[in-house]
Amino acid sequence: MHQYHSLTGSALLALCLVSSLQAGSGEVACFGSNVFGQCDVPEALTEALDLSLGPTHALAIDSSGAILAWGSNDSGQSSVPSDLLGIPVVHVAAGGQHSAALTAAGQVHCWGSNSFRQCNVPDDLGSCIAISCGLRHTLALRADGTVVCWGDDSLSQCAVPSALSGVIAIDAGPLHSVALEFDGTVTAWGSDAFGESTVPSEVRGATAVAAGGRHTIAVVPSAPLGVIVWGANSSGQQAVPESLAGRVLTAVAAGSGDCVVLDGGGTVHAWGDDGQQQVTGADGFTQVTLIRAAGANIGLIHAGSTGACRGDFDGTGIVDGADLTRLLADWGGDSTASDLVPDGVIDGADLTILLSEWGDC
């Protein structure tokens, strides 16, 4: 990671764009609230390169580099601007009622609600390598490792610390922001009503970060469970599963009251608020390449048919007798692969899910 300073802005941009394109190619699945159709993934989206969730809408990039948007459009956040048609896009970000996109040339575009100037992209922004949208603010990571923020600053969510540099990742929560520097240092700012912006001293050598509703999560390989969560705990956000011990963790995401982690084997681990069954739907999902969360929703990109039907244990694209045999062989045990609920035991609840998925995925 210390190679960061030896890279030119253009070289770093190229590396990040390639990484973005390789990270998430596959099908999109969404779990949780669907009041605004934010989980109604378009049928035309058969292969996604990137995905972002807002509390009421979602964005994705298809294999051609085009943006698809769905869910609430009360402020035009799901109406992709015509000036982006035909322009390759490598990253998207969904906010409260606004959206942003990063083109292959490193340019940022915003649309939707602009009531707090969250769509007023600075004229001097320059080339960027990442973007993230909060409730009413927008973050951008420049190719030189500096962070720029615009929009609502009522809780200092746009007050980027002056000492922040060498940043390799950013994430905007609804009311606070977080950044990860190349040496594993995590910095958070903005709302701190629940301590979400007060980074614990044990958060050192982090490799991934995410800002949730009132909590923040970081992958810290040296931590006993590989993850540290701070801030609100009203929905059990800080109750990191013991099952994470010893796993290599590659990515994190956070919704209003939930946490999501992706391990190196492509399996999702989710906990916290499950009021809309977003955790139940995502936890244990396999063959996943990218995770996202916002509001009461968890979304992911997965490769292969196993994710489309969790009961399709052998990946044949159909849930049949072979899968039933596998589940019955695990009966009474705690096999993660066949624990479809999941509740730590293979029983009738898992059988019910498998039978409900019987047939083609």
N, C-alpha and C positions, 0 to 999 in steps of 0.2 A: 504493500500500500504506500510505502514511502517513495515509490516511483512517481508519485503525483507531481512533485516539484520539478521533475526532469522532463515533463511533458509540456509541449506547447499547448495553447488553448485549442487549436484546431485538432491536434492529435488526441487530446483528451476528449473532445467532442466526438470524434470519430469512434473512439473506443466505447464511449457511453452509448452511442446510437446503435452500434453493433450489438452490444450487450442487451439493450432494450429489445431489439428485434429477435434475439435468440431466446430471451427469457420466457416469453409467454405464448408461443404459437400453439393454438388448439381451440377447443370448444369452451364456451362460457357457461357457467352455472351460477345461479343466484338464489339465495335463501333469505327468508325473513319477511318483513313488511312488503306488501304489494299494493298499498292503498292508491298509489299514483301510477301503478304499472311499472315501477322501477325494477321489478324482477321479471318482466315480460321480455326476455331476450329475443330480439328479432330473429325469425327463422332464417333470414338471409345471412346472418352472421355465423358461418360455419367454421371459420378459422380466424381467431383474433390474435393480434400482436400485442395489444395493450388493453387495459380495462381500468376504469375509475368509477367509484360510486360516490354520489352525494346522498344526502338524507332522503331525497325524493326523486332523483333522476340518475341516469347512468350514461357513461360514454365508453366507446370501444373503438379500436382501430382494426379494420379488416386486413386481409392479406395483401390488398392493393395499396394500403396506406391511407385509405379513406376513413372518415369518421362516421360512426353511427351513434345516434343518441335516442334515448327513450325515457319514458316516465314523465314527470311534471314538466310543463312548458309555460307556466304562468308568467314567467319573465323572459321568455324566449331562450332559456338555457338549453333547450333541446332542439333549437333551430340552428343547425350548423350554418355559419355564414357562407354565402356564395363565393366569396373571395378565397375560400379554402378548398374549393372544388378543384381537383386535379393537382393539388400540391401535396407531396408526400409528407405525412405526419408520423412522428415516431413516439409521441407521448401525449396523453390527455389527462385532464384533471377536472373533477366535478366538485363544485362548492355548494353552498346553501341554495342559491338561485342563480349561479353563474357558472360558466365553464371556461376552460382554457385548453389550448393545444400548443404543442411545440413541434415546429417543422424540422425537416431534415437539415435545413440551413441554420438551425439554432434560433429561429425567430419565434416569439411568443404572440399568440392571438387570444383575445378574450371576448366573450359575448354573454348576454343575459343581463341580469340586474346590475345596475351601475350606481345604485343609490348611495353607496359609500366609496365610489370611485374605484371599486375593485376590478373594473375592466379598463381602467386608464393605464395601459401599458406604458411605462416610461420611455420617452423618445431615445434616451441614451442607454437603454438596457444592454444592448450588445448581444453577442452570442450566448445562448444558455444551453445547459445540458439536462436540466430537470425543472419541473414545475409542480406546484401543489396548491390546492384551493381550500381555504377554511370557510367558515360560515359567510363572512363578508370581507375576506382579505385574500390576497394572492401572493404566493412565494415563488421566487425564481432563483435557481442556482446558476450563476454564470460559469463560463468555461474556465475562468481564472480562480475558481474556488470561493468566490464571494457571494453573499446572499443579498437579494433585494426584495423588499416587500412593499405592497401598496394596498390601499383600501382602508377598512375600519381599523383604527388604532386606539379605540376607546379604552381597551384594557392592555395597551402596549404590545399587542400581538404583532405589530409591524415595527416595533422598536428593536431592530436587529442589533445585537451587541457589537460595539465598535471593534472589539478584539477578535471577533470571529473571522477565521480565515482557513484556507486549506480544507474547505467543506466538500464532502463527497456524497452526502445524502441530506434531504430535507423532507419534512412532513408538516402540514398544517392541520391542526385540530380545529374544531369550531371556533375556539376563542384563544388558543395558544399555538405556539410554533416550536419546532424542535429541529436541531441540526446535528449531524455527525461529522466530525473532522477526521482527517486521514489517519491520525494517531489513535483513534478510538475514543476521543473525548466527545461527550454529549453535552450540548447546551440547549436550554429551553427558556422561553420567554413568553410573556403575555399573561393571561389569567393564571392566578396561583391560589385561587380560593380553596382548593383542596390539596395544595402542595404539588400540583401537576407540573409546575415549572421549577420546582426545587429538586435538582438532580441529586440523588443520594451519593455519598462519597464512595460507595462500593461500585458504582457504575464507572468502570475503567476498562479500556480495551474493547469497547463495544463494536459490533460489526453491522448492526441494523437498528433502526429506531422507528417509532410510530407514535403519533399524537392522537389520543382518543377524545371522547367527550369531556371528561374531567380527569383523565389519567394518561400516563405516558408509559411506554414499554420499550425496552432495549434488549437486544440479544447480547449477552455478556458471557463469552465462553468460559471464563473463570468462575462464574457463579455456580452454586451447587446444582441448579436446575437449568442453567444456560440462559435464563431470562430473569430480568428484574422489572417489576412493575411498581410505579409509585403514583400518588394522587388519590383519587376517590376509590373506595372499595365497597360501595353500597350494593353492588351486584356481584361481588366476589371477583373483581378484576385482578386482585392481588393473590388469589388462590391458584398459583401456578401448579399445574398437574405434576405429581411426582413422576409420572411416566416419561417426562421430558429428560430426566436424568440420563446422562451418557449419550444423548442424541446430538448430532451435528445439526444446528439450526441455521437456516439460510435467509429467512425473511420474516417480517412481522407486519401486522396491520391491527388497527383498533377502531371500533365503532363507538357509539355513545356509551355503552356499558360493557362491551365485550373485548376480548383479546384473541388474536389469531396468530398462529406461528406455523411456518412451513419447515419441515425437516429436509435433510439432504436426500432422503429417499422419495420425496414427493408426496408425503402424507401430511394432511392438515391436522393441527391440534387447536381446538377452540374452547374457550371457557368464559364465564361471566354471564351477563344478561342473556337469557334465552326466551324472553317474553314473546318473541315472534318466531321462535324455533329456528333462529338463524344459527345458533351454536349446534343444535341437534342436527341440522342439515349439513353443515360443513365439517364437523368434527369427524375425523377418520377417513375423509375423502382422499383417494389416492391418485397417483399419476398427475399431480398438480404441479404447474410451473410458475404460477403467479397467484397471489392472494390480495384481496382488497376488502375494506370494511368502511362503513359510514352509517350513522344513524342506527337503525335496527336491521341492517342488512350486511350480509357477508357474500362476496362474490369471488369467483376464482376462474382461472383458465386451466384446463386439464387436457392432457394428451391421451387419446385412446378411449375406448368405450366403457372401461371399468368405472369411470367416474359418473357416466350418465345413468347407470344402474349400479348402485353400490352392492347389490346382490349378485352381480356378475363377477364372481370371484376369479374365474379363469380367463376373463377378457375376451370371450368369444362373441360378444355383442348380443347375447341372449341369456336370460335367466331360466335355467332348466334343471333337470334332474342332477346333473353333475354339481351344480352349485348347491342344491339341496343336500346332496351327499356330504359335501364339504362342511356345511353348517351343522349337520347332525353329528359329524365326526368330532366337531369342536364343542358339542353340547355340554353345558355345565362348566366349561372352562372360561378362560378370559382372553381368548385369541383376539387381538386388535383387529385383524383383517375381517373377521366375521361377526364382530360385535357391532351390529348395525344401529343400535339405538342411540349412542352407546351407553352402557351402564355397568360395565365391568364383568358381565357374565353373559354367556350365550344361552338364551332361553326362548320362551314363546314369543316375547316381544320382537326378537330378531327374526324369528320364523314368520311372523305376521308381515313384517316389511318385505322379506324375500318373496313371499307369496303374492303380495300386492304388486310386485314388479315382474311377475312371471311373464315370460314371452320376450319379444324383441325389445331392446333398449331404445 
